[in-house]
Amino acid sequence: MKLVFEYAISIDAAQANPLDRIKRPKHERRQIKPFTAAEVRDIIDAAGDDRFPQLAALMTIAFTTGARTGELFALRWSDWSAD
C-alpha cells in the first residue's frame, strides 16, 4: 500500500500518504525453545501406536525436514522419489 500512495504522490494524484500517520504495533519476540532429541523420540513413539500408524511417519517427516503444517498436509505420493 505504501508504494501505491508514494506513486500517487509522485504523479500528483494524492498530496500525502495517509498510512504515514498509522503507528505499527510492536511485535514482541519470544524465545523459542526447540525440542530435545529425547522429546522428539517420545513424541514420535507416542504418535506411532496401532491406531494411527501414519502419524508416526508424519511426525518423523516433520521433525527431520522442518516442514510447516501446511506443507506437510499438502504432500502427495507423487512428491516422493525413491532416489
LINVENRA-V582829 format. One record per backbone hydrogen bond with DSSP energy under -1.0 kcal/mol. CO is the residue of the C=O (numbers start at 1). NH is the residue of the N-H. Records with the same first field share a line. If there is no record, write none. Layout:
CO->NH  NH
This chain:
1->5
2->6
3->7
4->8
5->9
6->10
7->11
8->13  14
9->12
17->20
18->21
19->22
36->40
37->41
38->42
39->43
40->44
41->45
42->46
43->47
44->48
52->55
54->58
55->59
56->60
57->61
58->62
59->63
60->64
61->65
62->66
68->72
69->73
72->75
76->79
77->80
